[in-house]
Amino acid sequence: MHVRGRKASVPMIFGLLTIWTACTAGDLPTVKIKAGEKMADFTLADASGKPHSLYELKGKKAVAVIFIATKCPYSNAFNQVMAKLAREYADQGVAVVGINPNKTEPAAEVAQHANTHGLGFPVLKDENNALADRLGASVTPEVFLLDGDFMLRYHGALGNSAKPTTKAEEASDAEIRPALDALLAGQSVAQVQTKAFGCTIKRI
């Protein structure tokens, strides 16, 4: 029985190694926008082809720009975390904008994913990963939190940066939520940077 147990563990180990290889990076892009810098405007289309620009959100107290994916287990673990943030903070003047930069995930798939998981916020398609390249985004999920003047106030993980997870029941907003609350209270964000973790962006 002991020998059979050892043999049975080989596929499991191989599978875990496969996920690890697919969802980590060796040479990640350098983040090109720093805390305290203003994010330049961008315009991207949603799945229906309707264009949305960042600066259309002028008047919001904060904007969370989050790079997400349809297939990445790390990103999917945070689907409900993102959806809950969008619901809870909408009435407080906070906008959540999802960005899908993966060349392997077409717009129709992005729309179906958002609908299936009830994300409740626009998810825009970053064709040719142009915005990801401009910002230096490297993984999904990865958040860039802006204040009402589009200045970057927090960048990194939604939560769990000290203990990355692919389990929805473990996923939290423990790192973005304090930053959001500080912005809404007119206070400085105590922790402006954490290490984003997840699947590497599938670039062209």
N, C-alpha and C positions, 0 to 999 in steps of 0.2 A: 504493500500500500504506500509505503514511503517513497519507493522509486516511481510509482505511477504519479504521485503528487508532484514530484520534482519535474517529471516530463510535462505534466499538464501546465506547469507554471511558465514554460518557455514561450508559448504564444502570448500569454498575458504580458510577459516582460517585453516581448517584441512589440506588442501593440502600444505599450506605454512609451517605449523609445520612439516609435513612429510619431505619436502625438507630440512628444517633446521636441523632436526634430522639426515638425511642421509648425510648431507654435513658439519657437524661440528664434533668436537671431544672433548671427555672429557680428557682422558689420552693419550696425544700425545707423540711419542718418542722424546727423547732429541737429538738434532742435535749433531752428533759425529765428525764433522769436523768444524773447526773454521777458520775465516778469517786469511789469512797468512799461512795456512797449505797446504801442497801438497796433492792433491787427488791421491790415489793409482790407479794403472791401473785396468781396468776391461774389460772383454770381454763378450758381449751379442750378441745374434742373432737377425736378423731382421725377418720379417714374412716369408721370403723365406728360412730361416735357415742359411743364410750367417752370419758368425761371424764378429763383428766389435769390435775393442779395442780402448780405449781412447787414448793410447799413439801412435796409428797410425796417430793421428792428430798433431804430433810433427811438428812444423814449422808454425802452425797457431798462429795468434796474440792473439786470445781469443777463448774460447769454452764455449758455454752456454749449460749446461746439464739441461734439463727441464723434470720433472715428469709430465706426462699428462694422461688423461683418455678419453675413448670414450663416456661414458654416463654422466659424471659429468657436470652439467650445468655451474658451475664456469669455469672449464677447457674449455668447448666448447665456452664460451663467448670470450676466448682469442685465438681461432684458427687462426683468421686472423691477430691478433697482432703478434703471433709467426711466421706465414708464411711471413709477411711483414719484420720482423727483419731478417729472414734467407735470403730473397731476397736482401734487402738493404745492408747488411753487408758482403755478400759473397765475393764481389770483394775487400773487405778491410781485408781479411784474418781471418774472423770470421766463426766458424763452430757452427751450432745449432744441438744438438742431443736430440731427444725425447726419454723418457724412460716410458714404460707402466708397472707398477708394480702390477696391479690389477688381482687377481686370477679369477675374474668374467668376464674378457675380454680376450678371446683367441686371438692368433696371427692373425688368419684370419680376425677377427673383427677389430683388430688394423690396419691391412693393408688397409682394406676397408675404415675405418674412415679417414686415412691419405690421401688416394686417393680422396675420396669424398670432403674433405675440402681443397684439394690442398696445403697440408702443405709444401711440397717441401724440406723436410729434413728427414733423416733417423729416424725411430721410432723403438726402440729396445724393445724386450720383456724381462722384468726382472722376469724370472721364480722364483717362491718361494719368491719373493720380497727380494732377497738376497742383491742387491745393495741398495735398499731403507733402509733395516735394517742397513747395514754397514754405511751409511751416516746419518741415523736418519731422513730421509725424512718422512713427515707425511701426506701431502695433495697433491691434484692435482688442479691447477698447482703450482709447486714449482721449483724455479730455483737456480742452483749453477753455478755461473759465474767464470770461471777460466782464468788466464792469459796464456801466451805462455809457461810457465813452469809448468802449471797445478796447480798453487797456487790459492786457493780460494780467490777471491777478492770481491765477493758480493753474498749474499744469501737471498732469500725471495720471494717476489711477483714480478711479471712482472710490475705491476702498481696497483693503486687503493687500496693499503693496508689500507688507512684511511677510505675508503668507498667501501667495497667489493661489487661486482656486478655479476649478471648472465646475463646481457644484453650486447650483442656484441657492440652495438652502444656507450656504456659507457666505455668499456674496453680500457685500454691504456698501453703504455710501459714507462710511465713516471718515473719509478724507475729503470728499467734495462737499459734504453737507456743512461742516464747520466753516469752510471757505465761503459758501453761499450765505450762511447766516451772518457772517462778519460783514460781507458786502451790503446786505440788506439793512444792517444796523449802522452802517456808515463807519465801520471800524476797519483797521488794517487786517489783512489775512495773515495769521500767525505762521502757517506753513505754506509757502508758495510753490513748492516743488516736491513731488514724490516720484518714485520710479514706476512708470507705466509698464504693465506686463500684458502679455497676450500673444496672439498669432501675428507674425510679421505681415505687413501689408504686401499684397501680391501685385507688384509693380509691373509696368510694361517693360 
